[in-house]
Structures are given as C-alpha cells and as structure tokens.
C-alpha cells in the first residue's frame, strides 16, 4: 500500500475542498501556471477522478491512500505527479518539501510484501 501524508494549516483559510488529481501532462520545476492555456483542465491535463479529496476546513496532518496511483507508476505509467485543485480561488496553506520542520513535510509511505 501507499499513503500520502500532508499537513495544512491556517485560520480563515482552507475554505473549500481540494481535489488531488494525477497529472497527465509533462511539466518540470520551471513550468508556470500560465504555461497551461486557461490553467490546468481536469480531464485534459489530469485524470478525471481525483486520487484524494482534502475536506474544507482541514487543518493539521491528513493521510490519503494512493496505492492505485503508485501501482500505475510501478507498472510503467509516466509519473507526472499530482496537482492540487480547488473549485474556487480560496487560499490553502500546505506544508511543502522545503518546510523547516521535517515532520510536517509531505511524506510518501510505501508498505510492500516481499515475494
């Protein structure tokens, strides 16, 4: 199994759900939002069905089962990562990989059985 753990925070933010979609479009660290015509389009740049939903008003650490996505990548599907999309432009604060406290950085936990 595979579990994605992220930490979000803030009062007066996180006012809408966030859908975590698997990207189907090549990008890298230099890619900007404006590089996508009219932004990222669900179903065109991403898979239609989100891998997970972060509920509105979520604060603290949340974990999501992303086993199917990880298995797709292991089976050879290109790994373009995820995009976190909201239905509106409400602010969300999610700890990144550069966050000073390592325990609050995003974490991928993989549990496997040896054959």
C-alpha positions as a printed Julia matrix, in Angstrom:
115×3 Matrix{Float64}:
   0.0     0.0     0.0
   1.0     3.64   -0.4
  -0.03    6.56    1.82
   0.46   10.26    1.04
   0.62   12.42    4.17
   0.39   16.21    4.02
   0.0    18.96    6.59
  -2.21   22.03    6.13
  -2.77   24.93    8.49
  -4.22   28.36    8.99
  -7.25   30.1    10.43
  -9.64   31.66    7.96
  -8.17   29.65    5.09
  -8.83   26.18    3.68
 -12.42   27.2     2.95
 -13.06   24.81    0.07
 -12.28   21.21   -0.83
  -9.07   20.44   -2.67
  -9.02   17.61   -5.2
  -5.68   15.85   -5.67
  -5.51   14.83   -9.34
  -2.85   12.76  -11.05
  -1.2    14.86  -13.78
  -1.15   13.51  -17.34
   0.83   16.45  -18.7
   4.61   16.8   -18.72
   5.96   19.62  -16.55
   9.04   20.42  -14.52
  10.17   22.9   -11.85
  10.32   25.72  -14.4
   6.69   25.24  -15.53
   4.34   28.08  -14.59
   0.56   28.08  -14.23
   0.38   30.41  -17.24
   2.11   27.77  -19.37
  -1.24   25.96  -19.39
  -3.83   27.6   -21.64
  -6.6    28.78  -19.27
  -4.95   26.96  -16.38
  -4.94   23.23  -15.71
  -8.0    21.49  -17.13
  -9.4    18.4   -15.36
  -9.56   15.55  -17.85
  -7.19   17.24  -20.28
  -4.11   17.78  -18.12
  -5.21   15.46  -15.3
  -7.12   12.27  -14.72
 -10.86   12.91  -14.35
 -11.23   11.2   -10.99
  -9.18   12.67   -8.13
  -6.9    10.37   -6.15
  -7.99   12.06   -2.93
 -10.04   14.95   -1.57
  -8.9    17.26    1.21
 -12.05   18.38    3.02
 -12.64   22.07    3.58
 -11.53   23.48    6.93
  -8.95   20.67    7.21
  -6.05   21.64    9.43
  -3.22   19.5    10.63
  -1.93   16.26    9.18
  -4.05   14.19    6.79
  -3.22   10.9     5.07
  -4.6     9.51    1.81
  -4.41    6.05    0.26
  -2.75    6.48   -3.16
  -1.89    2.8    -3.7
  -3.56    2.63   -7.14
  -1.62    5.62   -8.47
   1.69    4.3    -7.18
   0.95    0.9    -8.74
   0.19    2.62  -12.07
   3.61    4.27  -11.92
   5.34    1.0   -10.99
   3.57   -0.64  -13.96
   5.14    1.91  -16.33
   2.7     4.82  -16.48
   4.61    8.11  -16.57
   4.87    9.83  -13.19
   3.95   13.5   -13.66
   2.99   13.91  -10.01
  -0.2    15.48   -8.75
  -1.91   18.84   -8.91
  -3.99   20.17   -6.01
  -7.09   21.92   -7.42
  -9.87   23.88   -5.74
 -13.3    24.74   -7.11
 -12.54   28.39   -6.36
  -9.56   30.55   -5.56
  -9.73   30.22   -1.78
  -6.35   30.21   -0.08
  -4.86   26.96    1.16
  -1.68   26.58    3.2
   0.01   23.23    2.67
   3.48   22.5     4.0
   5.98   21.9     1.18
   9.14   19.83    0.92
  11.1    22.97    1.86
   9.25   23.46    5.17
  11.69   23.89    8.08
  10.09   21.2    10.24
  10.77   17.84    8.57
   7.89   16.12   10.36
   5.37   18.45    8.62
   6.75   18.0     5.1
   4.81   15.84    2.63
   5.6    12.18    3.07
   5.03    9.09    0.94
   4.9     5.84    2.9
   5.14    2.6     0.93
   4.43   -0.75    2.55
   5.2    -3.83    0.48
   5.44   -7.56    0.88
   8.46   -9.49   -0.28
   7.55  -12.32   -2.66
